[in-house]
Amino acid sequence: MAKTLEIEIYGQKYTVKAEADELYMQRVAAYVDEQMRSLARGMKTATPSKLAVLVALNVAHQLFQAEAQREQGVADVERRAQHLMESIEETLQTGRRG
C-alpha cells in the first residue's frame, strides 16, 4: 500500500506517495540531493530545474550502463555454461568409447 512521505532534495521539500519504505525513499532522495549538489559545485550558475534535468540524464546514463553490464554478465554466464555443457558431453562421449 502506498504511503505518503516527505522528502527533501536540494533544499526543497516534496510530498510523495511510494510503495517503498520510508528509509529507502530517504536514501533515494539523499542520492539525488547529493548528485544535484555535486553538479552545482562544478557550475557557475545553474537553476534547480536545470540541475534536476542534468541529474536525470546522469542517472539515466548510469542505469543504461548498469543494464549493459548486466546483459554482458548474462551473456558471459550463458557462454560459460554452454562451454561447460559441451565439455561434459565430450567427456561423456569419450568415456563411452573407452
C-alpha positions as CSV (number, residue, x, y, z in Angstrom):
1,M,0.0,0.0,0.0
2,A,1.4,3.4,-0.9
3,K,2.4,5.7,1.9
4,T,2.7,9.5,1.8
5,L,6.2,10.6,2.6
6,E,8.0,13.9,2.8
7,I,11.5,14.0,1.3
8,E,13.9,16.9,0.8
9,I,16.0,17.4,-2.3
10,Y,18.3,20.4,-2.9
11,G,16.5,22.4,-0.1
12,Q,13.0,21.8,-1.5
13,K,10.5,19.6,0.4
14,Y,8.4,17.2,-1.6
15,T,5.5,15.1,-0.6
16,V,5.5,11.8,-2.5
17,K,3.4,8.6,-2.4
18,A,5.5,5.5,-2.5
19,E,5.2,1.7,-2.1
20,A,8.8,1.6,-0.9
21,D,9.6,2.1,2.8
22,E,10.5,5.5,4.1
23,L,14.2,4.7,4.8
24,Y,14.6,3.6,1.2
25,M,13.0,6.7,-0.1
26,Q,15.1,8.9,2.1
27,R,18.2,7.1,0.7
28,V,17.0,7.8,-2.9
29,A,16.3,11.4,-2.1
30,A,19.7,11.8,-0.4
31,Y,21.3,10.3,-3.6
32,V,19.5,12.8,-5.9
33,D,20.3,15.6,-3.5
34,E,24.0,14.8,-3.5
35,Q,24.0,14.5,-7.3
36,M,22.5,17.9,-7.6
37,R,24.8,19.5,-5.1
38,S,27.8,17.9,-6.8
39,L,26.8,19.2,-10.2
40,A,26.1,22.6,-8.7
41,R,29.6,22.8,-7.3
42,G,31.0,22.4,-10.8
43,M,28.8,25.0,-12.4
44,K,29.0,28.8,-12.2
45,T,25.3,29.3,-12.4
46,A,22.5,26.7,-12.6
47,T,18.9,26.8,-11.8
48,P,17.4,23.9,-9.7
49,S,15.4,22.8,-12.7
50,K,18.5,22.7,-15.0
51,L,20.4,20.7,-12.3
52,A,17.4,18.3,-12.0
53,V,17.4,17.7,-15.7
54,L,21.2,17.1,-15.8
55,V,21.0,14.8,-12.8
56,A,18.2,12.9,-14.5
57,L,20.4,12.5,-17.6
58,N,23.3,11.3,-15.5
59,V,21.2,8.8,-13.6
60,A,19.6,7.5,-16.8
61,H,23.2,7.1,-18.2
62,Q,24.2,5.2,-15.1
63,L,21.1,3.0,-15.4
64,F,21.8,2.2,-19.1
65,Q,25.5,1.4,-18.3
66,A,24.4,-0.9,-15.4
67,E,21.9,-2.6,-17.7
68,A,24.6,-3.1,-20.4
69,Q,26.9,-4.6,-17.8
70,R,24.2,-6.9,-16.5
71,E,23.4,-8.0,-20.1
72,Q,27.1,-8.7,-20.7
73,G,27.3,-10.6,-17.5
74,V,24.3,-12.8,-18.5
75,A,25.9,-13.4,-21.9
76,D,29.2,-14.4,-20.2
77,V,27.4,-16.8,-17.9
78,E,25.5,-18.3,-20.9
79,R,28.7,-18.7,-22.9
80,R,30.5,-20.4,-20.0
81,A,27.5,-22.7,-19.3
82,Q,27.4,-23.7,-23.0
83,H,31.2,-24.3,-22.9
84,L,30.8,-26.5,-19.8
85,M,27.9,-28.4,-21.3
86,E,30.0,-29.1,-24.4
87,S,32.9,-30.2,-22.3
88,I,30.7,-32.5,-20.2
89,E,29.1,-34.0,-23.4
90,E,32.6,-34.5,-24.9
91,T,33.8,-36.2,-21.7
92,L,30.8,-38.5,-21.6
93,Q,31.2,-39.5,-25.2
94,T,34.9,-40.2,-24.7
95,G,34.1,-42.3,-21.6
96,R,31.6,-44.4,-23.6
97,R,34.1,-45.1,-26.3
98,G,36.9,-46.1,-24.0
